[in-house]
Amino acid sequence: MKGKALVLITAAFFLGGAAWASPPRYVYEGKWGSTGTGNGQFDDPIGVDVAANGNVYVCEYGNNRVQYFTPTGSFLGKWGSEGSGNGQFDGPYGLAVAPNGNVYVVEQVNERVQYFTASGSYLGKWGSSGTGDGQFNSPGGVDIKGDGSVYVADWLNYRVQYFTASGSFLGKWGSEGTGSGQFYKPLWLGVAANGAVYVSEDMNHRVQYFTSTGSYLGKWGSNGSGPGQFNVPCGVDIGVEGTVFVADGGNDRIQYFTSTGSYLGVWGSYGSGNGQFNDPADVAESPSGGRVYVSDRSNDRVQYFKLQNLAVAPASLGKVKALFQ
C-alpha cells in the first residue's frame, strides 16, 4: 500500500495542474560534450543560441572558438583560434544568431563584436577598449532584435549599447548604480519579439527590462535562493511565447517568468548528473519553442530540456487512481 500511495501522490503532483503547486514543466531530454579540444568537446562553453533551422551554436572561452551542432548535438562545424585577427578570438563570451542566420560573437578580452555567416565565414567587426560610443569594457551578452539591430551588455561600463547589423552606433543607456535604469555589472541581455530588452545584473541580482531604445519598464529579483531570487543571474532568453528564461548561475538552476517578471517555475540543482548544473552560463529556447538549451559551463557540456505539458485537470486523478487499485 505504501508503494501505491507514493505513486498516487506523485501522479497527483504531476497531473494536478492548477490544483497543485507549480510542477516543473521542463524535463531533461539530452546532452553532449566533455572536457577537451576535439570536435564536440568544450573548454568553458558560455554563449549559446539556436538558429531558425534548429542548429545550436556555442562559443568557448577556453578554446577561443565557435562550434555548431544539430538540434540533438551532432557536430557540424567550427571556426576560430586564439588571437586578435579577423576570425580569431580572445575570450568569446556572448553569442547570438540573427534572423538572417549570421552569427554575432562578443569577445570580452578583445572588447569587440565580430559577425560571421552561419558556417563561420568572416563578415565584419566593430569595437575597441574604452568608454566612448561603440567602445567596450569587458562586454558580455549579445542579442538581436527582429530588425537586425544588435544589443550588447557593456559589463564594466555599466550600460547597454545597440547598433545596426553592421555595427553603426545607434544608442545607449545606463549608468552605475542600484536605481531603476541603472546597472551594477550588467553581463547578459535578451531581446523579446516586441523589442523589449531584458538585462540581468550579476551584482544587483535582478532583471530589468526596457523598451528597445532604453526607456525603463520594470524589474524583479533580489539576492537569494528563493523563487524569483537570484545569485549572480547570467544568460537571459525570451521564448516564442514571451517566457523569460534566466540562467541563475550561482544557484545552479534555470528560472522562468512571464514577460513582466511573475514567477513561473524552476529546474536544476548543483551537480553533474542529468538535469543538474555547475555554473549554467547561458540559456536559449529553440525558435519553434518547446526545447531549451543550457551551456553548463563548468561541466563542459550542453544540456537540453523539453517542455512537458503537465496541466491536466484534477478530474483525471480518478483515472490515475483506477490504474493502481
C-alpha positions as CSV (number, residue, x, y, z in Angstrom):
1,M,0.0,0.0,0.0
2,K,2.8,2.4,0.7
3,G,4.1,1.9,-2.9
4,K,0.7,2.6,-4.3
5,A,0.2,5.6,-2.1
6,L,3.5,7.0,-3.3
7,V,2.6,6.6,-6.9
8,L,-0.7,8.3,-6.4
9,I,0.9,11.2,-4.6
10,T,3.5,11.5,-7.3
11,A,0.9,11.3,-10.0
12,A,-1.3,13.9,-8.3
13,F,1.7,16.3,-8.1
14,F,2.4,15.9,-11.8
15,L,-1.1,15.7,-13.1
16,G,-2.9,18.1,-10.8
17,G,-2.2,21.3,-12.9
18,A,-3.7,24.3,-11.2
19,A,-4.8,22.3,-8.2
20,W,-1.3,21.8,-7.0
21,A,1.9,23.9,-6.5
22,S,3.5,24.6,-9.9
23,P,5.3,21.4,-11.0
24,P,8.5,21.5,-13.2
25,R,7.4,21.9,-16.8
26,Y,10.8,21.4,-18.4
27,V,12.3,18.0,-18.2
28,Y,15.7,16.7,-19.2
29,E,16.0,15.4,-22.8
30,G,19.6,15.1,-23.7
31,K,23.2,16.4,-23.5
32,W,26.5,16.4,-25.3
33,G,30.1,17.4,-24.7
34,S,33.1,16.7,-22.5
35,T,36.3,18.4,-21.5
36,G,38.8,18.8,-24.3
37,T,39.7,20.4,-27.6
38,G,38.3,17.9,-30.1
39,N,35.1,18.3,-32.1
40,G,32.2,18.3,-29.8
41,Q,34.3,18.8,-26.7
42,F,34.4,22.0,-24.7
43,D,36.6,24.2,-22.6
44,D,34.5,26.7,-20.8
45,P,31.4,26.9,-23.0
46,I,29.5,30.1,-22.4
47,G,27.3,31.7,-25.1
48,V,24.7,29.5,-26.7
49,D,21.9,30.3,-29.3
50,V,19.7,28.5,-31.7
51,A,19.3,29.3,-35.4
52,A,16.0,29.3,-37.3
53,N,16.8,25.8,-38.7
54,G,17.4,24.4,-35.2
55,N,21.2,24.3,-35.3
56,V,22.9,25.1,-32.0
57,Y,25.9,27.5,-31.8
58,V,28.2,27.5,-28.8
59,C,31.2,29.8,-28.1
60,E,34.0,28.5,-25.9
61,Y,36.0,31.0,-23.7
62,G,38.8,28.5,-23.1
63,N,39.2,27.1,-26.7
64,N,38.6,30.5,-28.4
65,R,36.2,29.2,-31.0
66,V,32.6,28.6,-32.0
67,Q,31.2,25.2,-32.7
68,Y,27.8,24.4,-34.1
69,F,25.7,21.3,-33.9
70,T,22.4,19.7,-35.0
71,P,19.5,20.1,-32.5
72,T,20.5,16.9,-30.7
73,G,24.2,17.6,-30.6
74,S,25.8,16.0,-33.7
75,F,28.9,18.1,-34.6
76,L,28.5,20.2,-37.8
77,G,31.5,22.6,-37.8
78,K,33.7,25.1,-36.0
79,W,35.8,28.2,-36.5
80,G,38.2,30.4,-34.6
81,S,41.6,30.3,-32.8
82,E,43.3,32.4,-30.2
83,G,44.3,35.9,-31.4
84,S,43.1,39.4,-32.4
85,G,42.9,39.0,-36.1
86,N,39.7,38.7,-38.2
87,G,38.0,35.5,-37.3
88,Q,40.2,34.9,-34.3
89,F,39.0,35.2,-30.7
90,D,40.3,36.1,-27.2
91,G,37.6,35.4,-24.6
92,P,34.5,34.8,-26.7
93,Y,31.6,35.3,-24.3
94,G,28.2,36.2,-25.7
95,L,26.8,34.7,-28.9
96,A,23.6,35.4,-30.9
97,V,22.2,34.2,-34.2
98,A,20.4,36.9,-36.2
99,P,17.2,36.3,-38.1
100,N,19.2,36.0,-41.4
101,G,21.4,33.3,-39.9
102,N,24.5,35.5,-39.3
103,V,26.3,34.7,-36.0
104,Y,27.5,37.5,-33.7
105,V,30.2,36.9,-31.1
106,V,31.2,39.2,-28.3
107,E,34.8,39.0,-27.1
108,Q,35.4,40.0,-23.6
109,V,39.2,40.3,-23.8
110,N,39.4,41.8,-27.3
111,E,36.5,44.0,-26.4
112,R,34.8,43.9,-29.8
113,V,32.0,42.2,-31.7
114,Q,32.6,40.0,-34.8
115,Y,30.0,38.6,-37.1
116,F,30.0,35.7,-39.5
117,T,27.9,33.6,-41.9
118,A,26.2,30.6,-40.5
119,S,29.2,28.4,-41.4
120,G,31.8,30.8,-40.0
121,S,33.0,32.9,-42.9
122,Y,34.1,36.3,-41.5
123,L,31.9,39.3,-42.4
124,G,32.9,42.2,-40.1
125,K,33.7,43.6,-36.7
126,W,33.5,46.7,-34.5
127,G,34.6,47.9,-31.1
128,S,37.7,48.7,-29.1
129,S,38.5,49.3,-25.4
130,G,37.1,52.5,-23.9
131,T,34.1,54.4,-22.7
132,G,33.0,56.1,-25.9
133,D,30.2,55.2,-28.2
134,G,30.9,51.9,-29.8
135,Q,33.7,51.1,-27.3
136,F,33.5,48.5,-24.6
137,N,34.8,47.5,-21.2
138,S,34.6,43.7,-20.8
139,P,31.4,43.2,-22.8
140,G,29.3,40.1,-22.2
141,G,25.9,39.1,-23.6
142,V,24.5,40.0,-27.1
143,D,21.1,39.6,-28.7
144,I,19.5,40.6,-32.0
145,K,16.2,42.4,-32.5
146,G,13.9,41.3,-35.2
147,D,15.0,44.2,-37.5
148,G,18.6,43.0,-37.2
149,S,19.7,45.6,-34.5
150,V,22.4,44.3,-32.2
151,Y,22.3,44.8,-28.5
152,V,25.4,44.4,-26.3
153,A,25.7,44.3,-22.5
154,D,28.7,46.6,-21.8
155,W,29.6,45.0,-18.5
156,L,32.1,47.2,-16.8
157,N,30.8,50.4,-18.5
158,Y,27.5,49.7,-16.7
159,R,25.4,50.2,-19.8
160,V,23.7,48.7,-22.8
161,Q,24.7,49.8,-26.3
162,Y,22.9,49.0,-29.6
163,F,24.0,49.1,-33.2
164,T,22.9,48.3,-36.8
165,A,23.6,44.9,-38.1
166,S,26.9,46.1,-39.4
167,G,28.0,47.9,-36.3
168,S,27.0,51.5,-36.7
169,F,26.2,53.0,-33.3
170,L,22.5,53.7,-32.6
171,G,22.2,54.4,-28.9
172,K,23.0,53.5,-25.3
173,W,21.6,53.7,-21.8
174,G,22.6,53.1,-18.2
175,S,25.0,54.2,-15.5
176,E,26.5,52.7,-12.4
177,G,24.1,52.3,-9.5
178,T,21.2,50.4,-8.0
179,G,18.3,52.6,-9.0
180,S,15.8,51.9,-11.8
181,G,17.5,52.1,-15.1
182,Q,20.9,52.0,-13.5
183,F,23.2,48.9,-13.6
184,Y,25.8,47.2,-11.4
185,K,27.7,44.8,-13.7
186,P,25.1,44.1,-16.4
187,L,26.6,41.0,-18.0
188,W,23.7,39.5,-20.1
189,L,20.7,40.5,-22.0
190,G,17.9,39.2,-24.2
191,V,15.6,40.9,-26.7
192,A,11.9,39.9,-27.0
193,A,9.9,39.7,-30.2
194,N,8.2,43.0,-29.3
195,G,11.6,44.7,-29.0
196,A,11.7,44.8,-25.1
197,V,15.2,44.4,-23.8
198,Y,15.8,42.3,-20.6
199,V,19.1,42.8,-18.8
200,S,20.5,40.7,-15.9
201,E,22.8,42.3,-13.4
202,D,25.1,39.8,-11.7
203,M,25.8,42.0,-8.7
204,N,22.4,43.7,-8.3
205,H,20.9,40.2,-8.6
206,R,18.0,41.3,-10.6
207,V,16.5,41.6,-14.1
208,Q,15.4,44.9,-15.5
209,Y,13.5,45.4,-18.8
210,F,13.3,48.4,-21.1
211,T,11.9,49.5,-24.5
212,S,14.2,48.9,-27.5
213,T,15.5,52.5,-27.0
214,G,16.1,52.2,-23.3
215,S,13.1,53.6,-21.5
216,Y,12.6,51.8,-18.2
217,L,9.7,49.4,-17.9
218,G,10.2,47.3,-14.8
219,K,12.4,45.0,-12.7
220,W,12.3,42.0,-10.4
221,G,14.7,39.9,-8.3
222,S,16.9,40.2,-5.2
223,N,19.8,38.2,-3.8
224,G,18.8,34.8,-2.5
225,S,17.8,31.3,-3.5
226,G,14.0,31.5,-3.2
227,P,11.6,31.7,-6.1
228,G,12.3,34.8,-8.2
229,Q,15.6,35.5,-6.3
230,F,19.0,35.2,-7.9
231,N,22.6,34.5,-7.1
232,V,24.6,36.0,-10.0
233,P,22.0,35.8,-12.8
234,C,23.6,35.1,-16.1
235,G,22.1,34.4,-19.6
236,V,18.7,35.7,-20.5
237,D,16.4,34.4,-23.3
238,I,12.9,35.3,-24.3
239,G,11.0,32.4,-25.7
240,V,8.5,32.4,-28.5
241,E,5.6,32.8,-26.1
242,G,7.3,35.7,-24.2
243,T,8.6,33.5,-21.4
244,V,11.7,34.9,-19.9
245,F,14.4,32.3,-19.1
246,V,17.2,33.2,-16.7
247,A,20.3,31.1,-16.0
248,D,20.7,31.6,-12.3
249,G,24.4,30.8,-12.3
250,G,25.2,30.9,-8.5
251,N,22.1,28.9,-7.7
252,D,22.9,26.3,-10.4
253,R,19.4,26.4,-11.9
254,I,17.2,27.9,-14.6
255,Q,14.2,30.1,-13.6
256,Y,11.5,31.3,-15.9
257,F,9.0,34.1,-15.7
258,T,6.2,35.9,-17.5
259,S,7.3,38.9,-19.6
260,T,6.6,41.2,-16.6
261,G,8.5,39.1,-14.1
262,S,5.9,36.9,-12.5
263,Y,7.5,33.6,-11.4
264,L,6.5,30.5,-13.4
265,G,8.9,27.8,-12.4
266,V,12.5,26.4,-12.0
267,W,14.6,23.4,-12.7
268,G,18.1,22.3,-11.8
269,S,20.4,21.8,-8.9
270,Y,24.2,21.6,-8.3
271,G,25.9,18.6,-9.7
272,S,27.0,16.7,-12.9
273,G,24.0,14.4,-13.3
274,N,21.4,14.7,-16.0
275,G,19.4,17.9,-15.3
276,Q,22.0,19.2,-12.8
277,F,24.3,22.2,-13.4
278,N,27.7,23.5,-12.4
279,D,27.6,27.3,-13.2
280,P,25.0,27.4,-16.0
281,A,26.0,30.4,-18.2
282,D,23.5,30.9,-20.9
283,V,20.1,29.7,-22.0
284,A,18.3,29.6,-25.3
285,E,14.9,28.3,-26.5
286,S,14.6,26.9,-30.0
287,P,12.7,29.2,-32.4
288,S,9.9,26.6,-32.7
289,G,9.5,26.6,-28.9
290,G,9.4,23.6,-26.5
291,R,13.1,22.9,-26.2
292,V,15.6,24.9,-24.1
293,Y,19.4,24.6,-24.4
294,V,21.7,25.5,-21.5
295,S,25.5,25.9,-21.6
296,D,26.6,24.0,-18.5
297,R,29.8,25.9,-18.2
298,S,31.9,24.1,-15.5
299,N,30.6,20.7,-16.6
300,D,31.9,21.5,-20.2
301,R,28.7,20.4,-21.9
302,V,25.4,21.5,-23.3
303,Q,22.1,20.1,-21.9
304,Y,18.7,20.4,-23.5
305,F,15.2,20.2,-22.0
306,K,11.7,19.7,-23.4
307,L,8.5,21.4,-22.4
308,Q,6.2,18.8,-20.9
309,N,2.5,19.8,-20.6
310,L,1.5,18.8,-17.1
311,A,-1.6,20.9,-16.7
312,V,-4.1,18.1,-16.6
313,A,-7.5,18.7,-15.0
314,P,-7.8,17.3,-11.4
315,A,-10.6,15.1,-12.6
316,S,-8.0,13.0,-14.4
317,L,-6.8,11.8,-11.0
318,G,-9.7,9.4,-10.9
319,K,-8.2,7.6,-13.9
320,V,-4.8,7.5,-12.3
321,K,-6.3,6.1,-9.1
322,A,-8.1,3.4,-11.1
323,L,-4.8,2.3,-12.6
324,F,-3.3,1.5,-9.2
325,Q,-6.3,0.0,-7.4
